[in-house]
Amino acid sequence: MYAEEVAAMAGRIRDEDIALVRERTAIADVISEVVTLKSAGGGNLKGLCPFHDEKSPSFNVSPARNVFYCFGCGVGGDAIKFLMDAEHLGFVESVESLAARAGIQLRYVEDDRSTPRARPQQGQRQRLVAAHAAAVEFYRAQLTTAGARPAREFLAGRGFDRAAAERYGCGFAPDAWDLLTKHLRQQGFSHDELVTAGLSRPARSGSLIDRFRRRLMWPIRDITGDVIGFGARKLFDDDDGPKYLNTPETPIYKKSHVLYGIDQAKREIAKQGKVVVVEGYTDVMACHLADVPTAVATCGTAFGADHISVLRRVLFDSDERAGEIIFTFDGDAAGQKAALRAFEDDQRFVGRTFIAVSPDNMDPCDLRLAKGDLAVRDLVARREPLVDFALRHVINRFDLDTVDGRVEAMRRAAPLVAQIKDREKRPEYVRKLAGDLGMEIEPVQRAVLSAGHGQATAERPAPSRPGPATPAVDSPRSMVEREALKLALQEPVLAGPMFDAVEAADYQHPVHASVRVAVAAAGGAAGATGGAVWIEQVRDACDDLAGQALVGELAVEPLRIDGEPDPRYVSVTMARLQWSSVTGRIRDLKSKIQRINPVSNKDEYFALFGELLSLEQHARALREQAAGGL
């Protein structure tokens, strides 16, 4: 699919410019804005895949070759492909975005690829982001006007000075119907772009009016720092709208994926292995200013699975490095309900989940205003395990002085204990629950085991039909073939001449052979310079879908050698590959010779015998060449 899109779209941007973008883009920098990367050895990096859920990192990045590959889901490619998949961009939009990062001026051509033409309209995402960036500046300028006095007073009343307002880009939507709309139209944004962006909306008259009026504005940024939407807070009593009004769903704003403050918090989240989830924009600001820089908040929606996926990638929340997820909810009924929902999602995290509730039921913003920065830091420091909070909340709903109350509380609490992902902690929580209920351990233990059995039965997948057998890829022969292909993809300048001298017929595994054919179709390894451009050329030249996936995999898979490969290592690898092929042909020849009558088929017999002698001599030479081993 990627190759087809490139082929269809590449004519709009000059091919040499696309190649230049690939070469000058540091893929690790692009991916690290979305995924926290750690060393994987051999110069490679690894992280949690942004395209599927996993508990152990299988997403690999090769900075030296500017490519990525996930060994879990098979997605791979260069930085262009990553942006296409991660941000749902088209090919041209991805190239334009990376070109802007690298300071490259793209040149465009007509469909016949002859005459360069002027730069066409940018892709939709870039236009919508640009419109939001212009809106941020407009709203920020409006915050200093006389009409914005209530907005400034609101911020000051929450403990935020001018510097804080500027840090978070706070602004004001003026008391006018179409002031922003006219401003953006004058800057070249179209009617459809403003409606699609959620910045304007059609009026009954058919003209456009501003979506936000008379409200305090917060720009909402994605993890890369681009403004993709706004949150607007009501300021006036005669405003009959909701207290908070957010940008509607747009092509760039998906509230279930967005976390306010993630752009400023992501580095500290990765560094500390900890994230604090709060409920609102002012809470994020208060936490950051109180030296709790890992705070983020949802934007007008409940904390859900997509938010968890974003946080796990930033946290590097894996079996290797379990993080801490701390929820701060109000102590009221709504806050407790939100905490219980969070506990239901606990299984989605590898790390430990906690809850921090202020003794006075104040949110972090109010707490900072009333008691200072230290109180906010203490709130987070006094966190308790979320399971403890959930159990206490459940059993407190029942009268434990009665038999019926204790039994019903046990029935409701048992599934929570059975749900604890750390199995070694379950017996301790069984004892704790029994003590809290005033019951013997045995009935509580039975209730937990029964609840756990029910969950396991419900979650057990249906048996699947066995699929067709595939050739083994972990045999010694296949491993040598993989190593040869890795050398061609990762080190073509070094390995090219020796690699190209060995034909595809010497590769036994059919997928390996298809990649070898693709290398030849791409011009051969000897003439390649390596990097993402070369790897994409081989991938595009491969007709086999499995082979295309294998190219991405081999591009990031470490070579089986300590240190840098040298000509001797290439020579040994290619000799090992040919030796297996030659010895196979020798066996076939010996078998054929044995079936031939040397009297009646004298000419054929001696011809085959001569070929056998030549192959055996070649095999001895290869054995000596490969004597160094892998």
N, C-alpha and C positions, 0 to 999 in steps of 0.2 A: 504493500500500500504506500509506504513512504517513497519508494523508488518511483512509483507511478505519479505521485503528487509532484515530486521533484521534476520529473520529465515534463509534466503538464505545465508547471509554473515557472520553471527556471528561465524560460525565454523572456520573461518580463524583466529579469535582472541579469546583467551580463554574467556569464559563467565564471569568468576570471574573478569577478567581484565576490561571487558566492564562495569560491575557493579561498579568497583572501579573508573573508569573514571566518571561515572554518579555521584557518591557520592562526589568525590573530586572537581568537577567542580562547580564553583560559576556562575550560569546561568546569574545572573544580570551583572556580569563583561563581559561575552561574548556578551550579547545582547546590552549592553550600548556602545559597540564599533560601533554599527550601528544605534541604536535608543537612543535618549535622553529620559531618564526615570525620572518621577516625582513620588512623594508619592501618592498612591491611598488609603491610610488608611488601618488599619488592618495589617500592615507589608508588604502589596503588593505594587507594582510599576506599573505605566502605561505610555504608550507612543503612538505615531502614528504607526500604523501597517506597517511593511515593505513589506507586501504581498498584500495590496490593498490600494487605495486612500481613505482617510477619513478626515473630518474636526474636528471631536471630537475623542479624544483618546479612543479606545476600546481594545487596545492591553495590556493585563495584564501579569505581571510576579510575581511569588511567590518565592522569594529567600529561604524561609524556606523549600519549597518542591522541589526546583530546577526545576520548570516547568513553561511554559508560555501557554497562551491561548488568542486568539482574539475573542471577542464577536461579532465582525463585520463580519468576513469571516469564522470563525470556525476552523482556523488552530491552532494547539497546540501540545505540546509535551515537551521533555526535550532539553538539550543543543545540543545533537546529532542531533535531528530532526531540530532544528533551523538552524544549520550549513548546513544541507542537503538542506533545502529550501532556505535559504538566499544566500548561496554561490554555490548552485547547485553541491554539492559534493555527492559522494556515501557514503554508510554507513561506510565502512572501512576508507575512507579518513577523515570523520568527527571524528571518534573515534581516529585516529592517531593524528589529529590536536589538539584535546582536551587533549590527553595524553601528547603531547609535552608541552603544556601549564602548565600542572599539574606536570610535571616531573615524569611521570609514564612510566616505561619500559614495553612495551606490549610483551606478549608471544603469539606465533602463533601455531596452531595445524594442522595436516593433516585432510583431509575430514572425516576420521573415528574418529576424536577427541581423538586420543590416545596418539601419541608421539609428544611432542613439537618439533617444527622445527625452523630454523633460520628465522629471520625477512624477509618477502618478500619485493619486490620492493615497495616503497611508492606509494600512489595514484598519479594520473596524476597532480593534482593541486600542491601538495607539491613538486613534482619533478620540475615543471615549475617555481614555486616560488624560489626553491633552485638554479636553473640555473640563474635566474635573480639576486639573491643575490650575486652569484659568479661573475656575469658580472659587477655589481656595483663596487665591489672591484677592478676588473681588470681595468675598465675605470678610477676610482679614482687614481689608481697608475700611469696610463698613463698621467694624467694631469700634473704630475711633470716632465715629460721628455722634452727633447729639442724640439721634434717635436710638442709639445702641446703649444708652445709659443703663437701662434695666439689665442688659446682658453683662455689662461690666460689674454692676452691683451684685449680680448673682455669683459671678466668679469670685469677687472679693469676699462675699459672704461665705463662700466655701473654702476660703483660705488660699486662693490662687491669685498671685500677683500678675503683673503684665508679662514678666519673663516666662511664667508658667503658661500663660495663654499663648504666647508666641511659640514656645517649645512644642505645644500640641496643635498649633495651627488653628486655634479657636477663632470663630468669626461671628458675624451677625447677618441674618437675612432681613433686609430692610422692609419697612412698611410700604411696599409698592407691589403692584401686580406683575410687572414684567421688566423690572430694572435689570436683573441678571440676564434674562433672555435677550434683551436688546444688546447688552454688553457682549454676550457671547456671539450673537449673530454678526456684530460688527467685527469680531475677530475671525470670522470666516466659517463658523460652525453652522451646519444646516439645520433646518426644521427637524428633519428625521433624526439627526444625530442627538439633538438636545432631548427629544422625547425618548429615544432609545437609552440614553444615559440616565434618565430619571431626574434630570435637572429642571425640565419644563414639562408642562402638560397642556393639552388642548383645552381651550375654554369653550363655552357653549356657542360663542360667536364664530368659532373656528380658528381664532388667533391663538398664539401661545402665551401662557402665563407661567410665572415661576412656581415651582412645586413648593418651595419653602418661603414663608413670610413671617416676619416678626418673631424670629426664634434665634436662640443661641445655637451656633453650629460647631460640630466637631467633624473634621475630615476623618474618614475611615480608610486606612491604608492596608494593602495586602502585605504579605510577608516580605516582598521585595522593596516595599516603601512607596509603591505607586498608590495614589489616591483613587479609590474605586467607588466611593459612596460617601454619604453624610448621615450623621445623627443630629437631630434637631430637637431642642428642649423648649417646651412652652414657657413663656415668660409673663403673659398677660392673662388676667382673669377672664376677659371677654373672648379669649381664644377657646372655641368649643372643640378643638381637636384633641387628640390624645396627648398625654404628658410628654412622651417621646415619639417622634416620627422619624422613621428611617427611610433611606432610599429604597425603592421597590426592587424586586429581582430584575436584574439586567444581564446582558451577556458577560459583564465583568464583575458583577456584584451578586454573589450567592451567599446569603446570610448564614446558611448552615456550614459554610467553609471558612467564614471570616472570624477572626479574633482581634478585637480592638487592642492596640498596643503591642501586637506581636512583632512589628517591625523594629520597635525600640527595645523590646525585651528578649528577642531571640538569642542574642549572643550570651547574655547572662544566664538564660535558661540552659543553654548548652554547656556553659562553663560550670554552673553550680549543680546541674542535674536535678533541677527543682523548678516547678512552676506554681504560681499562686493564681487561682481562678476566682475573680471577683465578679460583681454583678453589673457594674456600670462604668461609664466613661470617667466620672469624677473619682470613683474608687481606684481606677487604674492610675490616674494622675496623682492621687494622694499617696498610693503605695510607692510609686516611683520616686516622688519627692521625699518620702520618708525613708529612702534607702532600702526599699523592697523592689528591686528593679525587675523582678521576674513576673510581675503581675500582668494579666491579660483579662479580657472580658468578652462575652458574647455580645452580639449586636441585634437586640430585639428578638431573640429566639432562645429556646432552651439549649443548654449544653448537650451536644449529641455526638453520634459516632463519627461524623466528619470532622468535628472539632478535635476529637480524640486522635484521629489519624494525623492531623497537622501537628499536634503537640508531641506525639510519640516520635515523629521524625526529627523534631527540633531537640527533644530531650535525649535522643539516642536511647530510647526506652526499650532495652533488649535484655536477653538473658545475660549478656556480658556486663551490662551497666544499667541496672534497674533504677529508675528515677523516683522522685517524690512529686506527687500531685496533691496540692493543698487547696481545698475549696473553702471559701469564706462566704457563708450565707447568714442572712439575718436570723435571729432566733425565733421569729414569729412563725405562724403556721405555714405560710408560703415558703419561707426559707427552709423549714424542716422537710417539707415535701420535695423541694429541689435537692436537698441533701440525699434523700432516699433514692431519688432518680439517679443521682450521681453514683450511689452504691451499686445500683443495678448495672451500671456501665463499668464497674470496677474490674471485671474479668477482661475487658479490652486492653487494660494496661498491664504491663509486666511489673512495673514499679508499684510502690505502696501508695495508697490513697489516704488522705487525712482530711479533717475538717477543723476549721478555726472559727469559733463563734464568740463574739464579744460578750462579756458578762452583762453588759448593759444593752445587748441587742442592737448595737450601733454598727452601721457599715463602716468600712475603713475611712471614708471621707469624713463622716461625722466624728469618728473616733479621733482622727488626727486634729480636727478642729477643736474638740473638747479637751483632749489630753496630750496632744503633741505627737511628734514623730516616733518617739520611743514607744508609745502605747501601740502604734501600728506594728512596729517590729516585734513587740511582745506578743501581740495577737497571733502572729504567724508562728512565733517560737513556741507558744503554748498549744499548738495543734494536737489533736488526738486522732488515733486511727478511726477511719470512717466506719469500720465495722462496729467499733465500740459505741459510737454515736447511734448507729442504726439500731443496734440491739436495745439500747436504753430507750430509744424512742418507741420501739414496738412494745416492750413489756410495760412501759409506763401507762399504756392505754388500758390496762386491765387491773382489776382489783385482786392483788396477790394475797389478800387475806382470805379468799375463798378458793375452794378446790376447783370450781369451774373456771375462775379467773386464771389460776396458775396453769391449768391444762391448756386453756385456749392461748395463753401467752406463749407456752412452750411450742404449740403447733405453729404459731405465726413466726416465732423466732428461729425455729429449727432450720428452715430453708436458707436463712441468712448465714448460719454457721456452715451449712453444707456447701454454700457458695464461696467460702473463703478459698482463694486459689492456692495459698500456701498450706499444703496438707499437714505439715508438721505442727501448724498452729491450731488445727481443728480440735484435737483432744483438749488443749488448754481452754479453748472457748466453750467446749462442752461442759467442762468443770465450772467455768465462770458462770455460764448460763444457769446451770443447776443451782449454784450458790445464790445467784440473784433471785431465782424463783423460789428458793427454799425447798427444793426437791432432791430426790436421790439421783445419782448420776445415770443409773441404768435406763430409766425411761427416757431421759433426755437424749442419751446416746442412741437409743433405738429410733427416736423421732428424727434425729439428724441423719442417721444412716438411711432411713426410709426416704427422707426428702432428697438425699443425694442420689439414691437409686432412681427416683422418679425423674430427676433432672438429667441423669446420664441416659436414661431410656429415651427421653424426649429429644436429646441432642444427638443421639447415635445416628449416623447417616445410613441410608438404605444401602444394602449390598449392591455393588456395581458389577456389571458383566466384565469378564476379563477382556482386555483389548488384545489386538494382534501383537505377537512377539516382535521385538525390535533387535537388531544386531547389537551385540555387546560392544560398548565403547571403552571399557576399562581393561581390556586385554593388553598385554605388553605390545602387541603389534599396533593396536589402535592408539595407544599412548604415544608411540613413536610417530605415527602419522599426525596426531594432534600437535606434537612438538614441532614438526616440520612446518605445518601450516601456521603455527604461532610465529615462527621465525620469519616467514614470508610476510605476515601481516604487521608484526611489530618491529622487525628489523630488516626491511627489504634491502636497504643499502648494503648491509653486511652479508645477508644470506642470498640475495637475488640470483647471482650467477649459478651457484651450486644448486639452489632450489629449482630454478627453471630447467636445469639439465635433467631432472627426474620427471618422467611423464606421469600423467594421471593414471595410467594402467598399473603403476606401482602402488597405488592406494587401494587397499582391499575394502575398506568401509565405503559404501556407496555415497554417503553424505560427504565424507572427506574427499572423495573423488570429484564430487560436484563443485566443491570449493576450489580444488586444484584447477579444474577447468575454468572457473570464474577468474582465478588469478591470471591465467593465460589470456582470457578474453579482455581483461582490464589492461592488457599491455605487458604482462609479465612483471615479476618482482624486481628484476635487474634494473628496470628503468624507472622505478618508483622512488619517491623521496620519503614516503611514510606519512604518519599522522592521520588525522581524521579524513582528509580528502582521499587518500589512498584506500582506506578501509571502506569508505562509502562507494568508491569505484568498484571494488571487489564485490561488495554486497549487491550493488545494482546490476553487476554482470552475472550474478548467480540466478539461474532459473529455478532452482530448487528452494522451496520455502524453508525447509529444515536447514538447508545450507546457508540461507540468508541469516537465520537465527544463530547458526554456529559461528558465522563471521563475527557477529557482535560479541559472542561469548569468548572466542579465542583472542579477540583484540584486547581483552582486559585480564585474561587468565595468566598468572605468572609463569614464566619459563621455569623449567625444572633444573635450575642451576643456581648456585649461590654466586652472587656477583654478576658482572656484566658478561654477556655472551661474546665469544671471540670466534675467529675463523675456524679454529680447531673444533669448537663445539658444534658449529654448523656442519663441518665435515663429518664428524662422528654421527650426528643425527641423520644426515642424508645417507650415509653408508649403512646405518642400521635399517633405514627404511628400504633401501634397495636390496640389502642382503636377504631380508625376509621374502621379498618378491622373487629374487633370483633363486633362492633355495626351493621355493614353491615350484618354479618352472623346471628346476632340475629334477624334482620328484616326478613331475608329470612326464618329462622326457624319458626317465628311467623306466617308468611304467610302460610307456609307448614302445620303447626299444624292446622290452621283454616280450611284447605281443607280436613283434615283427619276425618273420622267418628270414634269417640273414642270407639264405641261399636263393629263395625265390624273389626276395625284395632287397637284393644286394645294394642297389644305389640308394634307396631310401634309408636303409639301415646305416650305411656309412655316413650319409649326410646328417642324420640325427645324432650319430655317435660323435661326429666332429662338432656339432652344435653343443653337445653335452660337455665335451672337453673344454670348449671355449667358456661356457657358463661356469664350470667348476673353477677354472682359472680366475674368472671374474669374481666368483664368490670368495675365493681365498684372499684376493686383493681387498675386497670389501671387509672381510673379517679382520684383516690387519688394520684397515683404516678405522674400523669401529672398536678396536681393542681398548680404547680409552674408556668406553662405557658412558652411560648417561648419568 
